[in-house]
Amino acid sequence: MIGRGVRRLREAGVLGMNRRNAEYIMGHNPRSAYPIVDDKVLTKRLARRFGIPTPALYAVVENHGSIAGLAGLLGGLREFVVKPARGAGGSGIVLIRDRTEQGFVTQSGRVLTPDDFAYHLATLLSGVHSLGGTEDRAIVEALVHPDPVFAGVTVREGVPDIRIIVYRGFPVMAMVRLPTEASDGKANLHRGAIGAGIDIGAGVTLSAVHRSRIVAQHPDTGNPVAGIRVPSWEEMLLLAARATEMTGLGYLGADFVLDREAGPVLLELNARPGLAIQIANRAGLRGRLEETDRAPAALFATAASRVAWARQRFGRVAEQPAGSSPRG
Protein backbone atom coordinates (compact mmCIF):
# COMPACT_ATOMS: atom_id res chain seq x y z
CA MET A 1 0.00 0.00 0.00
CA ILE A 2 2.72 2.48 1.02
CA GLY A 3 4.86 1.39 -1.91
CA ARG A 4 2.04 2.07 -4.38
CA GLY A 5 1.43 5.50 -2.85
CA VAL A 6 5.09 6.45 -3.16
CA ARG A 7 5.13 5.21 -6.74
CA ARG A 8 2.08 7.33 -7.63
CA LEU A 9 3.69 10.43 -6.16
CA ARG A 10 6.89 9.74 -8.08
CA GLU A 11 4.96 9.28 -11.32
CA ALA A 12 3.20 12.60 -10.67
CA GLY A 13 6.56 14.34 -10.41
CA VAL A 14 6.14 15.27 -6.73
CA LEU A 15 9.38 16.36 -5.09
CA GLY A 16 9.92 14.78 -1.67
CA MET A 17 11.77 16.29 1.26
CA ASN A 18 14.78 13.95 1.15
CA ARG A 19 15.43 14.58 -2.52
CA ARG A 20 14.83 18.31 -2.10
CA ASN A 21 17.40 18.43 0.70
CA ALA A 22 20.05 16.22 -0.88
CA GLU A 23 19.83 17.14 -4.55
CA TYR A 24 18.56 20.71 -4.68
CA ILE A 25 19.32 22.45 -1.37
CA MET A 26 22.67 20.79 -0.67
CA GLY A 27 23.50 20.47 -4.35
CA HIS A 28 22.81 24.07 -5.38
CA ASN A 29 22.99 26.22 -2.25
CA PRO A 30 26.53 26.92 -0.98
CA ARG A 31 26.66 27.21 2.79
CA SER A 32 28.53 30.50 2.47
CA ALA A 33 25.37 32.09 1.01
CA TYR A 34 23.05 31.11 3.87
CA PRO A 35 23.81 34.11 6.12
CA ILE A 36 22.63 36.42 3.34
CA VAL A 37 19.10 35.02 3.37
CA ASP A 38 18.90 33.92 7.00
CA ASP A 39 19.48 37.50 8.22
CA LYS A 40 16.83 39.94 6.97
CA VAL A 41 19.09 42.94 7.58
CA LEU A 42 21.74 41.50 5.25
CA THR A 43 19.05 40.60 2.70
CA LYS A 44 17.75 44.17 2.70
CA ARG A 45 21.19 45.69 2.24
CA LEU A 46 22.04 43.33 -0.61
CA ALA A 47 18.66 43.86 -2.29
CA ARG A 48 19.22 47.61 -2.20
CA ARG A 49 22.50 47.16 -4.10
CA PHE A 50 20.68 45.11 -6.75
CA GLY A 51 17.83 47.60 -7.06
CA ILE A 52 15.22 45.20 -5.62
CA PRO A 53 12.66 47.04 -3.45
CA THR A 54 12.06 45.98 0.17
CA PRO A 55 9.99 47.60 2.96
CA ALA A 56 11.74 50.70 4.30
CA LEU A 57 13.97 49.97 7.30
CA TYR A 58 13.29 52.31 10.24
CA ALA A 59 15.56 50.85 12.89
CA VAL A 60 17.67 47.85 13.92
CA VAL A 61 17.76 47.06 17.63
CA GLU A 62 21.17 45.51 18.24
CA ASN A 63 21.13 44.96 22.02
CA HIS A 64 18.99 45.26 25.14
CA GLY A 65 20.48 48.65 25.97
CA SER A 66 18.93 50.08 22.79
CA ILE A 67 15.34 49.15 23.68
CA ALA A 68 14.69 52.15 25.92
CA GLY A 69 15.63 54.63 23.19
CA LEU A 70 13.62 53.00 20.40
CA ALA A 71 10.39 54.92 21.04
CA GLY A 72 12.25 58.20 20.60
CA LEU A 73 13.96 56.90 17.47
CA LEU A 74 10.60 56.03 15.94
CA GLY A 75 9.29 59.52 16.65
CA GLY A 76 5.64 59.90 15.74
CA LEU A 77 5.38 56.77 13.59
CA ARG A 78 1.94 55.25 14.07
CA GLU A 79 2.37 52.06 12.07
CA PHE A 80 5.25 49.68 11.46
CA VAL A 81 6.32 46.04 11.70
CA VAL A 82 8.61 44.51 14.32
CA LYS A 83 10.32 41.22 13.51
CA PRO A 84 13.40 39.15 14.36
CA ALA A 85 16.28 39.54 11.89
CA ARG A 86 16.77 35.78 11.70
CA GLY A 87 13.22 34.61 12.30
CA ALA A 88 11.35 31.91 10.41
CA GLY A 89 7.74 30.92 9.84
CA GLY A 90 6.33 34.27 10.89
CA SER A 91 7.27 33.74 14.54
CA GLY A 92 7.77 36.91 16.57
CA ILE A 93 6.38 39.28 13.94
CA VAL A 94 4.08 42.01 15.27
CA LEU A 95 2.20 44.44 13.02
CA ILE A 96 1.53 47.81 14.65
CA ARG A 97 -1.37 49.67 13.04
CA ASP A 98 -1.85 52.60 15.43
CA ARG A 99 -0.51 54.35 18.50
CA THR A 100 -2.50 55.63 21.47
CA GLU A 101 -1.77 57.02 24.93
CA GLN A 102 -1.99 53.45 26.25
CA GLY A 103 0.55 52.04 23.80
CA PHE A 104 0.76 50.36 20.41
CA VAL A 105 -2.28 48.84 18.69
CA THR A 106 -1.54 45.56 16.89
CA GLN A 107 -3.17 44.13 13.78
CA SER A 108 -5.57 42.08 15.91
CA GLY A 109 -6.60 45.12 17.98
CA ARG A 110 -4.60 44.23 21.07
CA VAL A 111 -2.88 47.14 22.83
CA LEU A 112 0.78 46.69 23.79
CA THR A 113 1.77 48.94 26.65
CA PRO A 114 5.31 50.39 26.55
CA ASP A 115 6.37 47.65 28.95
CA ASP A 116 4.74 44.97 26.75
CA PHE A 117 6.49 46.40 23.70
CA ALA A 118 9.87 46.45 25.45
CA TYR A 119 9.36 42.88 26.65
CA HIS A 120 8.59 41.68 23.12
CA LEU A 121 11.74 43.34 21.80
CA ALA A 122 13.72 41.63 24.57
CA THR A 123 12.37 38.22 23.52
CA LEU A 124 13.40 38.92 19.92
CA LEU A 125 16.93 39.83 21.00
CA SER A 126 17.18 36.70 23.16
CA GLY A 127 16.54 34.52 20.09
CA VAL A 128 13.27 32.93 21.18
CA HIS A 129 11.83 33.37 17.67
CA SER A 130 15.04 32.92 15.67
CA LEU A 131 16.76 30.17 13.71
CA GLY A 132 18.78 28.04 16.11
CA GLY A 133 17.51 29.93 19.16
CA THR A 134 20.65 32.09 19.33
CA GLU A 135 20.77 35.79 20.17
CA ASP A 136 19.37 38.00 17.45
CA ARG A 137 18.59 41.56 16.37
CA ALA A 138 15.15 43.14 16.00
CA ILE A 139 14.04 44.94 12.85
CA VAL A 140 11.52 47.77 12.69
CA GLU A 141 10.35 48.33 9.13
CA ALA A 142 7.54 49.96 7.18
CA LEU A 143 4.09 48.39 7.21
CA VAL A 144 2.99 47.39 3.72
CA HIS A 145 -0.45 48.50 2.55
CA PRO A 146 -1.46 45.61 0.30
CA ASP A 147 -2.95 45.90 -3.14
CA PRO A 148 -6.73 45.30 -2.84
CA VAL A 149 -6.68 42.53 -5.45
CA PHE A 150 -6.83 39.89 -2.68
CA ALA A 151 -9.22 41.78 -0.38
CA GLY A 152 -12.04 39.28 -0.93
CA VAL A 153 -9.91 36.35 0.21
CA THR A 154 -8.13 37.94 3.18
CA VAL A 155 -9.22 38.63 6.78
CA ARG A 156 -8.17 40.89 9.67
CA GLU A 157 -6.44 43.37 7.38
CA GLY A 158 -3.89 40.65 6.77
CA VAL A 159 -1.12 41.04 4.22
CA PRO A 160 -1.04 38.22 1.63
CA ASP A 161 2.39 37.27 0.34
CA ILE A 162 3.52 35.51 -2.79
CA ARG A 163 6.10 32.70 -2.74
CA ILE A 164 8.02 32.00 -5.95
CA ILE A 165 10.32 28.98 -6.18
CA VAL A 166 13.41 29.87 -8.21
CA TYR A 167 15.73 27.19 -9.58
CA ARG A 168 18.97 28.16 -11.30
CA GLY A 169 17.45 31.58 -11.90
CA PHE A 170 14.18 30.27 -13.41
CA PRO A 171 10.85 30.90 -11.62
CA VAL A 172 9.32 27.41 -11.70
CA MET A 173 6.31 27.52 -9.35
CA ALA A 174 4.38 30.09 -7.31
CA MET A 175 1.56 30.51 -4.82
CA VAL A 176 -0.10 33.28 -2.82
CA ARG A 177 -0.53 32.73 0.91
CA LEU A 178 -3.80 34.20 2.18
CA PRO A 179 -4.45 35.02 5.86
CA THR A 180 -7.40 33.48 7.70
CA GLU A 181 -9.01 33.81 11.10
CA ALA A 182 -7.21 30.64 12.15
CA SER A 183 -3.84 32.14 11.19
CA ASP A 184 -4.66 35.35 13.15
CA GLY A 185 -4.37 37.38 9.97
CA LYS A 186 -0.86 36.11 9.18
CA ALA A 187 0.14 34.53 5.88
CA ASN A 188 1.78 31.38 7.22
CA LEU A 189 0.43 27.99 6.09
CA HIS A 190 1.43 26.18 9.28
CA ARG A 191 -0.62 28.72 11.26
CA GLY A 192 -3.76 28.09 9.20
CA ALA A 193 -3.42 30.41 6.20
CA ILE A 194 -4.34 29.01 2.79
CA GLY A 195 -2.03 28.78 -0.20
CA ALA A 196 -3.44 29.29 -3.70
CA GLY A 197 -1.34 28.15 -6.65
CA ILE A 198 -0.51 30.71 -9.32
CA ASP A 199 -0.17 29.94 -13.00
CA ILE A 200 3.43 30.94 -13.78
CA GLY A 201 2.46 31.88 -17.32
CA ALA A 202 -0.61 34.03 -16.78
CA GLY A 203 -0.22 35.10 -13.16
CA VAL A 204 -3.72 33.85 -12.32
CA THR A 205 -4.61 31.99 -9.12
CA LEU A 206 -5.58 28.32 -9.24
CA SER A 207 -6.94 25.99 -6.55
CA ALA A 208 -5.75 26.27 -2.95
CA VAL A 209 -4.52 24.17 -0.05
CA HIS A 210 -5.71 24.59 3.54
CA ARG A 211 -4.24 22.31 6.19
CA SER A 212 -3.23 19.78 3.48
CA ARG A 213 -6.71 19.77 1.89
CA ILE A 214 -7.63 21.18 -1.52
CA VAL A 215 -10.20 23.98 -1.20
CA ALA A 216 -11.98 26.19 -3.72
CA GLN A 217 -13.17 28.97 -1.38
CA HIS A 218 -11.60 31.01 1.38
CA PRO A 219 -12.70 29.36 4.67
CA ASP A 220 -13.81 32.68 6.24
CA THR A 221 -15.05 34.89 3.40
CA GLY A 222 -16.49 32.07 1.27
CA ASN A 223 -15.14 33.73 -1.88
CA PRO A 224 -13.49 31.62 -4.60
CA VAL A 225 -9.71 31.73 -4.59
CA ALA A 226 -9.18 30.75 -8.22
CA GLY A 227 -9.21 33.14 -11.16
CA ILE A 228 -7.62 36.20 -9.53
CA ARG A 229 -5.09 37.93 -11.79
CA VAL A 230 -1.98 39.04 -9.90
CA PRO A 231 -0.90 42.62 -10.78
CA SER A 232 2.67 43.31 -11.96
CA TRP A 233 3.22 39.59 -12.45
CA GLU A 234 6.08 39.78 -14.96
CA GLU A 235 7.86 42.40 -12.85
CA MET A 236 7.64 40.13 -9.81
CA LEU A 237 8.98 37.14 -11.75
CA LEU A 238 11.91 39.21 -13.00
CA LEU A 239 12.77 40.32 -9.46
CA ALA A 240 12.59 36.70 -8.25
CA ALA A 241 14.77 35.49 -11.13
CA ARG A 242 17.46 38.02 -10.21
CA ALA A 243 17.68 36.60 -6.68
CA THR A 244 20.00 33.88 -7.95
CA GLU A 245 22.65 36.37 -9.06
CA MET A 246 22.03 38.38 -5.90
CA THR A 247 22.61 35.50 -3.47
CA GLY A 248 24.47 32.74 -5.28
CA LEU A 249 21.70 30.31 -4.29
CA GLY A 250 20.53 27.94 -7.00
CA TYR A 251 17.34 26.80 -5.24
CA LEU A 252 15.34 29.27 -3.16
CA GLY A 253 11.97 30.74 -2.29
CA ALA A 254 11.42 34.45 -2.89
CA ASP A 255 8.60 36.02 -0.86
CA PHE A 256 6.92 39.20 -2.11
CA VAL A 257 4.08 41.43 -1.06
CA LEU A 258 2.11 43.66 -3.41
CA ASP A 259 2.07 47.21 -2.11
CA ARG A 260 -0.88 49.22 -3.42
CA GLU A 261 1.47 52.02 -4.55
CA ALA A 262 4.97 50.56 -4.85
CA GLY A 263 3.97 47.26 -6.50
CA PRO A 264 6.06 44.11 -5.81
CA VAL A 265 8.24 44.41 -2.69
CA LEU A 266 10.62 41.66 -1.54
CA LEU A 267 9.91 40.51 2.01
CA GLU A 268 12.54 37.81 2.38
CA LEU A 269 14.39 34.96 0.74
CA ASN A 270 14.39 31.34 1.90
CA ALA A 271 17.14 28.82 1.20
CA ARG A 272 14.93 25.94 2.40
CA PRO A 273 11.47 26.58 0.88
CA GLY A 274 8.72 24.14 1.81
CA LEU A 275 6.94 21.71 -0.49
CA ALA A 276 3.23 22.48 0.13
CA ILE A 277 3.37 24.71 -2.93
CA GLN A 278 2.99 21.50 -4.97
CA ILE A 279 -0.38 20.76 -3.37
CA ALA A 280 -1.56 24.32 -3.97
CA ASN A 281 -0.66 24.01 -7.67
CA ARG A 282 -1.75 20.37 -7.91
CA ALA A 283 1.51 19.78 -9.76
CA GLY A 284 4.89 18.30 -8.91
CA LEU A 285 8.09 20.30 -8.72
CA ARG A 286 10.44 17.52 -9.77
CA GLY A 287 9.43 17.53 -13.43
CA ARG A 288 9.81 21.29 -13.68
CA LEU A 289 13.24 21.20 -12.06
CA GLU A 290 14.44 18.44 -14.36
CA GLU A 291 13.08 20.26 -17.40
CA THR A 292 14.89 23.41 -16.30
CA ASP A 293 18.15 21.46 -16.20
CA ARG A 294 17.59 20.68 -19.88
CA ALA A 295 16.94 24.31 -20.88
CA PRO A 296 19.20 25.66 -23.67
CA ALA A 297 22.39 27.16 -22.23
CA ALA A 298 21.75 30.53 -23.91
CA LEU A 299 18.62 31.05 -21.80
CA PHE A 300 20.61 31.22 -18.55
CA ALA A 301 22.22 34.52 -19.59
CA THR A 302 19.54 36.97 -18.43
CA ALA A 303 16.61 37.13 -16.03
CA ALA A 304 14.33 38.17 -18.90
CA SER A 305 15.17 35.10 -20.99
CA ARG A 306 14.74 32.79 -18.01
CA VAL A 307 11.35 34.28 -17.12
CA ALA A 308 10.06 34.16 -20.71
CA TRP A 309 11.04 30.50 -21.07
CA ALA A 310 9.54 29.51 -17.69
CA ARG A 311 6.23 31.25 -18.44
CA GLN A 312 5.97 29.47 -21.76
CA ARG A 313 7.01 26.04 -20.46
CA PHE A 314 5.15 25.95 -17.14
CA GLY A 315 2.12 28.16 -17.80
CA ARG A 316 -1.39 26.75 -18.06
CA VAL A 317 -3.08 29.36 -20.23
CA ALA A 318 -4.10 26.76 -22.76
CA GLU A 319 -5.94 24.81 -20.03
CA GLN A 320 -8.37 27.65 -19.19
CA PRO A 321 -11.95 27.03 -20.42
CA ALA A 322 -12.94 28.94 -23.53
CA GLY A 323 -14.57 32.25 -22.72
CA SER A 324 -13.29 32.28 -19.11
CA SER A 325 -12.11 35.62 -17.74
CA PRO A 326 -9.80 35.89 -14.71
CA ARG A 327 -10.83 38.32 -11.97
CA GLY A 328 -8.72 41.25 -10.85
N, C-alpha and C positions, 0 to 999 in steps of 0.2 A: 504493500500500500504506500509506504513512505517512498520507496524506490520509484514507483510510478509517478508520484507527485513531483519528485525532484526532476524526473525526466521531462514531465510536461513543462515545468518552469524553464528548463534548459532549452527545450524546443521553442518556447516562446521568446527566447532571447533575454530572459530576466537575469540581471546581474546580482549575484549573491554577495554577502558581506566578505567572505573569505577571499573571493577572487578580486573584489574591489580593493581590499587592503593590500593583497600581495602583488597584484599585477598593475593596478592603476595608481594607488596612493604611494606605495613603496617604490614602484617602478618609474613613476614620473614626477614625484614631488621630492626634491632634495631637502634634507633636513635643515640645511642652512637657510632655506626660505621660510620655514615655519614661523619664526619670530615676527616676520613682516605681517602675516595675516592673523596671528594669534593675539597681537597687541593692536588695538584699534587706534591708538595714537600714532603708531608707526605706519599703519595703513593709510590714515588720513594724510600724513605728511608725504608719503610716496605718491598717493593719488593726486595731490596738488601738483607735484612735479610733472605728472603725466597729463594734467589737464582734465582729470576725471572729477566731477563735482561730488562733494560729500556735505553733510549737514555742518553748518558753521560751528567751529569749536570756540566755546566761551571761556572755559577754564579746565585745567588739569590739576587735581588735588594729589600732590605727591606724597604727603605724610600727614600724620594726625595733627601736627602743629599748625597745618594750613587750614584746618576745618573752621576754626573760629573766624577767620578773615574772609571766608568764601562769600557770606551774605553781602559784605561790603563790595567785594569784587564784582558780584552780579548786579549791583546797583538796583535799578528799578525794574529789572526783567521780571515779567509776570508769567512767562511760560518757557519751559526748557525740558531737557531730558537728562537724567543722571544715570550713568551706567558704569560697570567695571570695565577697565581697559582690556582685560583678558577674560571677559566673561563668555559664557556659552549657553545656548538654549534659552535666551531671554531672561536668565536668572539675574536678579538684582537690579533690573531696569525699572526706573520710576519715571512716569511722565507727569510733569507739573503743568497744569493748565491755567492756574490762577494763583494770586497771592492776596491774602487778607491779613487783618491785624492778628488773627490767631495763628497764621502760619501759611503753609503751602498746600494748595488744593490739587490732589492727584486726579488722574484720568477717571478713576472710579468714584470721585467725589469725597474721598476721605481727606481729612485735614491733618497734615503733618506739622506739629508744633516745631519751633526751632530746635528743641531738644531731640524730637523724633528725627528731624532732618539730619542733625549732627550724628545721631546714633547710626542712621542708615549709612552715612558716609564712612563712619568708622568700620562698619561691617564690610563695606566694599574694600577698604584699605587692608583689612585683615585677611582678605582672600577667600571669604566664605562662599562667594559666588563665582570664583575664578577657576580657570583650568589648573588642575593640580593642587588647589587649595593653598597656594603660596601667596605671600603678600603682593598687593596689587596697587594700582592707581585708580582714581575715580575721574571720569570724564563728565563734563557738563557741556552739552551741545544744543544746537537749535532744535526746536520741536517742528517736525514736518507737518504741513497742512496738506493732507492728501487730496489728490485729484478726485472729484466726485464720481468718477466712472464706476467705482465699486461700492458706492453708498448703499445700494439696495441689498448688498450681501455682506454688510459689515455692521457690527453693533458697538455700543459704548464709545463712539467716536474713535474706534480703533484705527490703527494705521496698517493697511494691508501691505505686504511686501512680496516681491517677486524674486524667486530663486531661479537662476540660470546655471545649468551644469555646462562647464567649458572643458573641452578635452583637446589638448594640443592647439589651443587657440580657436577651436570651432565650438560655437554654441550648439549643443546637441539635444538638450531637453530643458523644459521650463515649466514652472507652475507658479500660481499666485496663492499665497497663504492668507486666509481670510479670518479675522477675529470672530469669536463667538462669545456668548454669555459664559459658557463653560471655561473658556480660555481667559476670562476676565478682560476681554478686549485686546488681548495680545495675540500676535500672529505666529504662535508656536504650535506645531502639530501635536507635540507630546502633551501640551496643556489643554488641548481640545479644540484648537482652531481647525479649519478645513483647508485642504489643498486642492485647488482646481488646476488641472493640466492646461497648458497653453500650446496651441499649434505654433510650432517654431516658424512656419512659413507665413501664416496670416496674422499671427498675434491675437488669436481669438481663443477664449476659454473653452475648455472641453468639460468632461465629467469631473467629479471631485471625489476625494477620499476624506472620510471622517472617522477617526478611530478604527482604521483598517477596513472600513466598509465603503463601498461605492455609493455616493449619494447624488441626486440630481438637483436638490434644493438646499438652500442655506437652512440649517436646523432651527434658527430663531426667526428669521424674516420670512421664510417660506418662498423666497424668490429663487428662480432658476439660476444656477451658477454658470451654465454653458451659454455660449453665444455672445459674450461680452468682448468687444474689441479693445485691446490695450493701446492707449495713446503712445506715440513716440516709440513704437516697437522697434523699428530698425535702429534708431539711435541707441536704445538700450542694449540691443544685441552687439552693436559696435563697441560700446563701452565695455561690455562683458568680455568680448573677444580680445580686447587690448590688455586684459588683466594677466594674460600669460606672459607677455613681454614685461609687464610691470613687476611681476613677482618671481618669475622663473618657475612657477608651478605649472605642470602639465595637466593636472586634473584638479578641478576646484569648483566650488559653488560661489557664485557672485550674487549678493543680495541687494536689491534695489527697492526704493520707494518712489512713487510718482508724486512729486510736489505739484500742487495746482498751478504754481507760477514757474518754478524752475525746471519742471519736467523730471526726467530720470536722475535720481541722486543715489550714489553708492552708499549703502549702510555698512556693509562689511564683506569680507571674503572668508571662505571656509576651505581649509585644506583637506577636510574629511567629511564632505557632504553626505547626507543620509540617502537612503534608497527608496523612501516612500513616494518619491516623485514618479516612480514607475507605475505605482498603483493609480495615482492621480491621472496619468496620461494613458493608462491601460495599454502600456507598451514597454518593452524591455530596453534597457540601456545597452546591453552587451552588443547587440547587432549594430547599433549606431556607432559605438566606439570602434568596433572592428571595421566598419565601412569607412570611418574617418581615417583609420590607418592606411587604407587603400586609396585615399584621395590623391590626385596628381600632385607632384611635388611643387609645381608652380603656384598652387593655391595657397600654400603656407606663407607666402611672402607678405601679404597684407591682411589686416583685419577685415577690410571690405570684401576681399575675395573669399575669405573663409566664411563670412556671414552669408554672402550670396549663395555659395555652394550648399551650406547647411540648410538654408531656407528652402532651396529647391529639392534637396535630397530627403529632408525629414518633415517637410510640411504636409498637411493633409487637405489642402484646398480642394483637390479633386474629389474628396470624399464627402463634401458638404452637399446636402440635397439641393436639387435644382430649385431656384427661386427663393432659397433661404437667405436671410439678411441678418448678419451679426448685429447685436445691440452695441450701443456706445458710440 
